[in-house]
Amino acid sequence: MSGPEEGDKVDQTVLVCADDGTEEILIREGNLRKRKALGRRIAKLLNEADAEILR
């Protein structure tokens, strides 16, 4: 296994998945910091929704 070579483009898409794998969201817009922040917010909402369903 090897990493990217110099000059290669690195895909910085953020993937958000539900724990059970039923939901997947790919975030490709904005800079990496903003994509990660949005991914964390989405993951939090998914987790909260799952917790609410289990109550």
HELIX and SHEET records of a PDB file:
HELIX    1   1 LEU A   32  LEU A   54  1                                  23    
SHEET    1   A 2 VAL A  14  CYS A  17  0                                        
SHEET    2   A 2 GLU A  24  ILE A  27 -1                                        
END                                                                             
